[in-house]
Amino acid sequence: MGVQTKAAAAKEMTFVWEGKDRSGKAIKGEMRAAGEAILKNHLRRQGINVVRIKKQRNKGGRRITDQDITMFTRQLATMLKSGVPLLTSFDIVAKGHSNPSVTKLLMEIKNDIETGSSLTQAFRKHPAHFDTLYCNLIQAGEQAGILDSLLARLATYKEKILGVKKKIKSAMFYPTAVIVAAFVITAVIMIFVIPAFKDLFSSFGADLPGPTLMVIALSDMFVSYWWLIFGSIFGGFWLFMKTWRRSVAMQVFMDRLILKLPVLGEIVKNATIARWSRTLSTMFAAGVPLVDSLDSVGGAAGNHLYKIATAKIQAEVSTGTSLTLAMQNTNVFPNMVMQMVSIGEESGALDAMLGKVADYYEEEVDNAVEALSSLMEPIIMVVLGTLIGGLVIAMYLPIFKMGEAVG
């Protein structure tokens, strides 16, 4: 039975239809169905006299990103707050989006809602785009009758998290750029420039200085084994990424290692604490119980060390331990965070205090990334200058010595 259901779902196509309702008013829409006959029957039961049905061509579209989901959430929140009906809001957002993939996703969700599913149930059918945290908050909003407010809070949360992720990517870009630029420039000099000098030096008939001999030996190695060097680097990178995606142990190891890196490790740690605090604050403020909130918090933090710590916190909180004490037992949170959480628990304003913690650490990330960006510019110049300058000096040493001998 389950196989048949999946097969039927796989055969569903998107149709664009036009028709008239019971009052004779012309209407049109878009719907997924297994065939034209099924679609006609479905619309006829709704009192719609179908005039024209056309199968929609499968448009291409780029991958749906977090930015797309964040923008959709903000637009939906704004429309619902303005009094626009839910289905109409989906129509407006879907048809106005520049990415056909998003349009298709939103129309599928709209069709599910039209056939009787709740908004939460419709979202849960697309876990790749709407995670557990997202769906839990939507469910809380539907149950409490404050969907527009919860969507606005969710949009703000996703915007903040997206901002932190961009800052982390920006911080990691500079060291990566330095390494890649240094390697590419060195490879070009070794493969194309040094051999020209080597041919020149072979006519000198004199012993070459040690630095020059070393650079020439490295150049010979690059020229002879460039395919092996580049293959090893790209192959090693591919193997690392594949292992990292499939191995939880590798992910835990890398997350621990990143947190221990100078400068960058502190930025990643602050960003992780900001995401952790922001997620728990948003969930708790939405009325989701603390133990249930912690289910989503660990994964949203983006670091396995904090995911493991969150699981321990959840286990202790579920047995009656206070959140502050449970966090203290993990030894991964700074004293300032635990003091703010303690004040929040005692005053009954835990969500507000966690929000202030998130604000503080997000600002710390902003300042650190800005400082790192300013610092990396001279570092890039020094590294590349030293590398290229060293190679140039090594190759010009024989010429200088020959000049001295002639003089």
BASESE-446243 format. One line per field, with one value per residue (C-alpha): residue number from 1; residue in one letter; chain; x, y, z. Coordinates in nm, 4 decimals. Example, Ala and Ser with C-alpha at 12.3 -4.5 7.8 and 13.67 -1.06 7.14 Angstrom:
REM BASESE-446243
pos <- [1 2]
code <- [a s]
unit <- [A A]
xx <- [1.2300 1.3670]
yy <- [-0.4500 -0.1060]
zz <- [0.7800 0.7140]
END
This chain:
REM BASESE-446243
pos <- [1 2 3 4 5 6 7 8 9 10 11 12 13 14 15 16 17 18 19 20 21 22 23 24 25 26 27 28 29 30 31 32 33 34 35 36 37 38 39 40 41 42 43 44 45 46 47 48 49 50 51 52 53 54 55 56 57 58 59 60 61 62 63 64 65 66 67 68 69 70 71 72 73 74 75 76 77 78 79 80 81 82 83 84 85 86 87 88 89 90 91 92 93 94 95 96 97 98 99 100 101 102 103 104 105 106 107 108 109 110 111 112 113 114 115 116 117 118 119 120 121 122 123 124 125 126 127 128 129 130 131 132 133 134 135 136 137 138 139 140 141 142 143 144 145 146 147 148 149 150 151 152 153 154 155 156 157 158 159 160 161 162 163 164 165 166 167 168 169 170 171 172 173 174 175 176 177 178 179 180 181 182 183 184 185 186 187 188 189 190 191 192 193 194 195 196 197 198 199 200 201 202 203 204 205 206 207 208 209 210 211 212 213 214 215 216 217 218 219 220 221 222 223 224 225 226 227 228 229 230 231 232 233 234 235 236 237 238 239 240 241 242 243 244 245 246 247 248 249 250 251 252 253 254 255 256 257 258 259 260 261 262 263 264 265 266 267 268 269 270 271 272 273 274 275 276 277 278 279 280 281 282 283 284 285 286 287 288 289 290 291 292 293 294 295 296 297 298 299 300 301 302 303 304 305 306 307 308 309 310 311 312 313 314 315 316 317 318 319 320 321 322 323 324 325 326 327 328 329 330 331 332 333 334 335 336 337 338 339 340 341 342 343 344 345 346 347 348 349 350 351 352 353 354 355 356 357 358 359 360 361 362 363 364 365 366 367 368 369 370 371 372 373 374 375 376 377 378 379 380 381 382 383 384 385 386 387 388 389 390 391 392 393 394 395 396 397 398 399 400 401 402 403 404 405 406 407]
code <- [m g v q t k a a a a k e m t f v w e g k d r s g k a i k g e m r a a g e a i l k n h l r r q g i n v v r i k k q r n k g g r r i t d q d i t m f t r q l a t m l k s g v p l l t s f d i v a k g h s n p s v t k l l m e i k n d i e t g s s l t q a f r k h p a h f d t l y c n l i q a g e q a g i l d s l l a r l a t y k e k i l g v k k k i k s a m f y p t a v i v a a f v i t a v i m i f v i p a f k d l f s s f g a d l p g p t l m v i a l s d m f v s y w w l i f g s i f g g f w l f m k t w r r s v a m q v f m d r l i l k l p v l g e i v k n a t i a r w s r t l s t m f a a g v p l v d s l d s v g g a a g n h l y k i a t a k i q a e v s t g t s l t l a m q n t n v f p n m v m q m v s i g e e s g a l d a m l g k v a d y y e e e v d n a v e a l s s l m e p i i m v v l g t l i g g l v i a m y l p i f k m g e a v g]
unit <- [A A A A A A A A A A A A A A A A A A A A A A A A A A A A A A A A A A A A A A A A A A A A A A A A A A A A A A A A A A A A A A A A A A A A A A A A A A A A A A A A A A A A A A A A A A A A A A A A A A A A A A A A A A A A A A A A A A A A A A A A A A A A A A A A A A A A A A A A A A A A A A A A A A A A A A A A A A A A A A A A A A A A A A A A A A A A A A A A A A A A A A A A A A A A A A A A A A A A A A A A A A A A A A A A A A A A A A A A A A A A A A A A A A A A A A A A A A A A A A A A A A A A A A A A A A A A A A A A A A A A A A A A A A A A A A A A A A A A A A A A A A A A A A A A A A A A A A A A A A A A A A A A A A A A A A A A A A A A A A A A A A A A A A A A A A A A A A A A A A A A A A A A A A A A A A A A A A A A A A A A A A A A A A A A A A A A A A A A A A A A A A A A A A A A A A A A A A A A A A A A A A A A A A A]
xx <- [0.0000 0.2828 0.4661 0.1541 0.1084 0.4687 0.4313 0.1149 0.2846 0.5789 0.3436 0.1724 0.2074 0.1401 -0.1568 -0.2673 -0.6467 -0.9119 -1.2810 -1.5902 -1.7343 -2.1036 -2.1728 -2.0154 -1.7044 -1.3913 -1.1170 -0.7869 -0.5246 -0.2497 -0.2670 -0.0801 -0.2683 -0.2039 -0.3978 -0.6439 -0.9488 -0.8613 -0.8076 -1.1430 -1.3268 -1.1548 -1.2447 -1.6009 -1.6520 -1.5549 -1.8244 -1.5842 -1.6750 -1.3416 -1.2947 -0.9269 -0.6496 -0.2879 0.0043 0.2715 0.6130 0.8795 1.0791 1.4357 1.5431 1.8333 1.8651 1.6433 1.8653 1.8234 1.7964 1.4924 1.3180 1.4013 1.2595 0.9453 0.8936 0.9221 0.6843 0.4271 0.4459 0.3962 0.0964 -0.0792 -0.0261 -0.1827 -0.4922 -0.4241 -0.5718 -0.3208 -0.3860 -0.3827 -0.0522 0.0990 -0.0265 0.1247 0.4618 0.4907 0.4054 0.6233 0.9380 1.2226 1.3251 1.0934 1.2009 1.0591 0.7403 0.6907 0.7559 0.5089 0.2381 0.2761 0.2334 -0.0686 -0.2301 -0.1777 -0.3489 -0.6396 -0.6905 -0.7255 -0.3712 -0.2661 0.0204 0.2469 0.1622 0.2254 0.5656 0.6652 0.6412 0.9484 1.2079 1.4940 1.3645 1.1644 1.3462 1.1986 1.2536 1.0675 0.7744 0.7514 0.7265 0.4600 0.2667 0.2865 0.1591 -0.1329 -0.2359 -0.2203 -0.3863 -0.0893 0.0558 0.1382 0.3361 0.5203 0.6073 0.7456 0.9539 1.0688 1.1664 1.3691 1.5365 1.6310 1.7608 1.9837 2.1145 2.1769 2.3694 2.5940 2.6612 2.7647 3.0038 3.1656 3.2058 3.3607 3.6053 3.7091 3.7462 4.0609 4.2863 4.1681 4.2375 4.5921 4.6703 4.5229 4.6877 5.0267 5.0088 4.8967 5.1640 5.4341 5.3274 5.3314 5.6803 5.8144 5.6755 5.7268 5.9706 6.2430 6.3181 6.4026 6.6543 6.7910 6.8739 7.0461 7.2519 7.3684 7.5851 7.7612 7.9874 8.0156 7.8825 7.5415 7.4504 7.2660 6.9291 6.9345 7.0092 6.7254 6.4750 6.5869 6.5468 6.1925 6.1202 6.2413 6.0092 5.7112 5.7832 5.8268 5.5459 5.2963 5.0212 5.0913 5.1096 4.7837 4.6167 4.7133 4.5843 4.2505 4.2103 4.2903 4.0411 3.7706 3.8377 3.8323 3.4982 3.3448 3.4656 3.3579 3.0030 2.9611 3.1546 3.0128 3.3441 3.5256 3.2729 3.3156 3.6958 3.6897 3.4442 3.6707 3.9767 3.8172 3.7272 4.0953 4.2267 4.3705 4.1425 3.9160 3.8264 3.7031 3.4867 3.3314 3.2715 3.0978 2.8859 2.7862 2.6828 2.4883 2.2969 2.2393 2.1018 1.8955 1.7344 1.6445 1.5142 1.2904 1.1555 1.0918 0.9247 0.6920 0.5622 0.7456 0.8387 1.2071 1.2805 1.1143 1.2953 1.6323 1.5550 1.6020 1.8672 2.1615 2.1339 2.0765 2.4001 2.6003 2.8739 2.8814 3.0501 2.7513 2.5087 2.6472 2.6414 2.2774 2.1774 2.3334 2.1558 1.8229 1.8704 1.9481 1.6694 1.4163 1.5051 1.4477 1.7913 1.7898 1.9039 2.1885 2.3318 2.2917 2.4782 2.7501 2.8068 2.8940 3.1913 3.1362 2.9563 3.1290 3.0399 2.8615 2.6149 2.5373 2.4910 2.2433 2.0557 2.0466 1.8983 1.6481 1.5371 1.4991 1.3098 1.0943 1.2365 1.4560 1.3689 1.4581 1.7906 1.8824 1.7973 2.0390 2.3098 2.2568 2.2715 2.5977 2.7723 2.6448 2.8019 3.1239 3.1292 3.0722 3.3592 3.5955 3.5291 3.5779 3.9074 4.0172 3.9394 4.1547 4.4344 4.4370 4.5070 4.8620 4.9164 4.8349 5.0830 5.3548 5.3056 5.2958 5.5785 5.8008 5.7268 5.7723 6.0557 6.2419 6.2126 6.3246 6.6275 6.7277 6.7239 6.9089 7.1883 7.4058 7.3630 7.4663 7.7731 7.8687 7.8383 8.0689 8.3258 8.3246 8.3537]
yy <- [0.0000 0.2392 0.1596 0.2352 0.5675 0.6659 0.5597 0.7659 1.0693 1.0298 1.0374 1.3592 1.6500 2.0205 2.1536 2.5106 2.5301 2.7863 2.7639 2.9273 2.9032 2.8593 3.2304 3.2237 3.4166 3.3255 3.1821 3.0077 2.8278 2.5708 2.2225 1.8934 1.5759 1.2297 1.3185 1.5570 1.3416 1.3353 1.7115 1.7724 1.5570 1.7351 2.0811 1.9728 1.8702 2.2259 2.3620 2.4715 2.4172 2.3523 2.5282 2.4614 2.2473 2.2627 2.0623 2.2962 2.2454 2.1490 2.4698 2.4633 2.6564 2.7052 2.5262 2.6552 2.8296 2.9412 3.2950 3.1921 3.0326 3.3329 3.5768 3.3644 3.3534 3.7319 3.7894 3.5442 3.7022 4.0515 3.9467 3.7585 4.0543 4.2786 4.0568 3.8778 3.5206 3.2354 3.0769 3.4147 3.4928 3.1715 3.2602 3.6089 3.4984 3.1943 3.3731 3.6711 3.4679 3.4684 3.1078 2.8493 2.5901 2.8078 2.8692 2.4945 2.4263 2.6911 2.5766 2.2191 2.3442 2.5527 2.2506 2.0429 2.3120 2.3264 1.9518 1.9773 1.9641 2.2095 2.4469 2.2464 1.9174 2.0747 2.2058 1.8723 1.7095 1.9110 1.8496 1.9529 2.3119 2.3296 2.1673 2.0451 2.3811 2.5649 2.3226 2.3218 2.7013 2.7015 2.4375 2.6492 2.9498 2.7550 2.6088 2.9447 3.1368 3.3720 3.2430 3.5906 3.6813 3.3482 3.3820 3.7315 3.5978 3.3049 3.5390 3.7553 3.4446 3.3131 3.6572 3.6730 3.3178 3.3836 3.6976 3.5064 3.2354 3.4989 3.6510 3.3102 3.2471 3.5909 3.5172 3.1863 3.3359 3.5383 3.2578 3.0341 3.3086 3.3536 2.9809 2.9386 3.2542 3.1594 2.8080 2.9207 3.1915 2.9541 2.6841 2.9289 3.0545 2.7018 2.5571 2.8470 3.1067 2.9083 2.6749 2.9872 3.0963 2.7407 2.7486 3.0846 2.9606 2.6475 2.8721 3.0347 2.7366 2.8289 2.6858 2.8242 2.9459 2.7045 2.8913 2.8932 2.5204 2.4487 2.6533 2.4863 2.1417 2.2347 2.3641 2.0375 1.8493 2.0691 2.0327 1.6539 1.5757 1.8643 1.6153 1.4201 1.7338 1.8828 1.5413 1.4722 1.8111 1.7943 1.4211 1.4709 1.7587 1.5508 1.2535 1.4755 1.6335 1.2936 1.1485 1.4585 1.4388 1.0687 1.0296 1.1759 1.1042 1.3177 1.5997 1.5934 1.5954 1.8893 2.0875 2.0439 2.1370 2.4530 2.5749 2.5443 2.7526 3.0950 3.3920 3.1946 2.9443 3.2246 3.3663 3.0245 2.9672 3.3042 3.2410 2.8967 3.0368 3.3141 3.0593 2.8330 3.1175 3.2686 2.9329 2.8505 3.2047 3.1854 2.8393 2.9217 3.2555 3.0714 2.8624 2.5406 2.3549 2.3767 2.0041 1.9992 2.3207 2.1628 1.8967 2.1570 2.3727 2.1310 2.0845 2.4552 2.5451 2.4088 2.2442 1.8801 1.9681 2.1862 1.9312 1.6662 1.9180 2.0056 1.6385 1.6172 1.9370 1.8010 1.4746 1.6590 1.9176 1.6405 1.4934 1.8236 1.9874 2.3624 2.4810 2.6829 2.3840 2.1546 2.4059 2.4418 2.0650 2.0641 2.3043 2.4580 2.7815 3.0971 3.2224 3.5267 3.3038 3.0951 3.4067 3.5536 3.2220 3.2030 3.5538 3.4600 3.1469 3.3321 3.6261 3.4199 3.6028 3.3281 3.4046 3.7744 3.6954 3.4378 3.6973 3.9435 3.6752 3.6163 3.9916 4.0228 3.7335 3.8363 4.1783 4.0072 3.8104 4.1303 4.3092 4.0106 3.9594 4.3291 4.3259 4.0060 4.1568 4.4605 4.2414 3.9946 4.2555 4.3353 3.9670 3.8669 4.1258 4.0096 3.6376 3.6808 3.9388 3.7098 3.4082 3.5770 3.7964 3.4926 3.3124 3.6207 3.6806 3.3127 3.3284 3.6601 3.5662 3.4126 3.7270 3.9473 3.7292 3.7393 4.1196 4.1356 3.9090 4.1256 4.4415]
zz <- [0.0000 0.0938 -0.2318 -0.4355 -0.2570 -0.3306 -0.6939 -0.7310 -0.5725 -0.8076 -1.1119 -1.0052 -1.2479 -1.2174 -1.4182 -1.4854 -1.5070 -1.5975 -1.5173 -1.3709 -1.0213 -0.9324 -0.9844 -1.3308 -1.2281 -1.4249 -1.2030 -1.2606 -1.0589 -1.0417 -0.8894 -0.8786 -0.9728 -1.1178 -1.4346 -1.6005 -1.5167 -1.1451 -1.1481 -1.3205 -1.0650 -0.7781 -0.9129 -0.9982 -0.6330 -0.5409 -0.7720 -1.0449 -1.4087 -1.5828 -1.9180 -1.9895 -1.8421 -1.9462 -1.8162 -1.6852 -1.8344 -1.5858 -1.5491 -1.4354 -1.1323 -0.9047 -0.5731 -0.2929 -0.0376 0.3239 0.1875 -0.0209 0.2799 0.5006 0.2445 0.2017 0.5802 0.6091 0.3150 0.4521 0.7979 0.6545 0.4427 0.7236 0.9590 0.6925 0.6819 0.3516 0.3596 0.3874 0.0454 -0.1287 0.0429 -0.0926 -0.4423 -0.4318 -0.2936 -0.5224 -0.8463 -0.7612 -0.6889 -0.9415 -0.8640 -1.0311 -0.7707 -0.4902 -0.6895 -0.7345 -0.3645 -0.2459 -0.4869 -0.3592 -0.0019 -0.1055 -0.2719 0.0437 0.2517 0.0032 0.0406 0.4190 0.5588 0.8266 0.7501 0.9824 0.8084 0.4679 0.5800 0.7354 0.3905 0.2895 0.5634 0.3340 0.3426 0.6682 0.9610 1.2902 1.4590 1.1816 1.1871 1.5699 1.5770 1.3029 1.4989 1.8151 1.6187 1.4699 1.8054 1.9840 1.6980 1.6625 1.3349 1.2014 1.5166 1.5199 1.1509 1.2155 1.5068 1.2928 1.0076 1.2472 1.3874 1.0420 0.9368 1.2465 1.1961 0.8268 0.9172 1.1583 0.8970 0.6436 0.8971 0.9607 0.5875 0.5518 0.8356 0.6786 0.3313 0.4048 0.5350 0.2518 -0.0017 0.1316 0.1104 -0.2399 -0.3770 -0.2291 -0.3761 -0.7235 -0.7496 -0.6244 -0.8715 -1.1660 -1.0730 -1.0162 -1.3417 -1.5843 -1.4438 -1.2655 -1.5655 -1.7750 -1.5093 -1.4906 -1.8646 -1.8142 -1.5179 -1.7039 -1.9270 -1.6273 -1.5637 -1.1933 -0.8684 -0.7731 -0.4207 -0.1876 -0.1916 -0.5744 -0.5923 -0.3485 -0.5513 -0.8760 -0.7158 -0.6058 -0.9565 -1.1112 -0.8787 -0.9745 -1.3472 -1.3263 -1.0846 -1.1230 -1.2066 -0.8886 -0.6706 -0.8021 -0.8104 -0.4488 -0.3328 -0.5152 -0.4460 -0.0778 -0.0565 -0.2281 0.0013 0.3088 0.2114 0.1354 0.4673 0.6563 0.5162 0.5954 0.9202 1.2405 1.4151 1.1559 1.2003 1.5788 1.5407 1.2962 1.5088 1.8123 1.6067 1.4636 1.8124 1.9147 1.6246 1.7149 1.6358 1.4009 1.6744 1.9017 1.6214 1.5509 1.9246 1.9659 1.6559 1.7863 2.1261 1.9494 1.7363 2.0374 2.2500 1.9679 1.8863 2.2477 2.3049 1.9957 2.0817 2.4490 2.3658 2.1258 2.4146 2.3271 2.6512 2.7477 2.7071 2.3640 2.2654 2.3385 2.0744 1.8001 1.9672 1.9405 1.5650 1.5040 1.6866 1.3933 1.6016 1.7159 2.0457 2.1384 1.9943 2.2324 2.5182 2.4408 2.4554 2.8034 2.9107 2.7841 2.9743 3.2996 3.2599 3.1973 3.5401 3.7219 3.7073 3.6437 3.3007 3.4556 3.6432 3.3429 3.1229 3.3860 3.3877 3.0151 3.0539 2.7086 2.8020 2.9365 3.2866 3.1441 2.9546 3.2639 3.4796 3.2297 3.2092 3.5901 3.6098 3.3401 3.5277 3.8582 3.7055 3.4687 3.1674 3.0246 2.6610 2.7018 2.8712 2.6061 2.3411 2.5059 2.5145 2.1419 2.0710 2.2663 2.0908 1.7478 1.8083 1.9204 1.5935 1.3916 1.5668 1.5404 1.1681 1.1008 1.2939 1.1159 0.7759 0.8556 0.9911 0.7022 0.4336 0.5569 0.6434 0.2837 0.1559 0.3987 0.3207 -0.0566 -0.0469 0.1594 -0.0586 -0.3954 -0.2699 -0.1372 -0.4706 -0.6662 -0.4388 -0.4613 -0.8428 -0.8650 -0.6218 -0.8995 -1.1107 -0.8168 -0.7530 -1.1206 -1.1132 -0.8115 -0.9838 -1.2984 -1.0889]
END
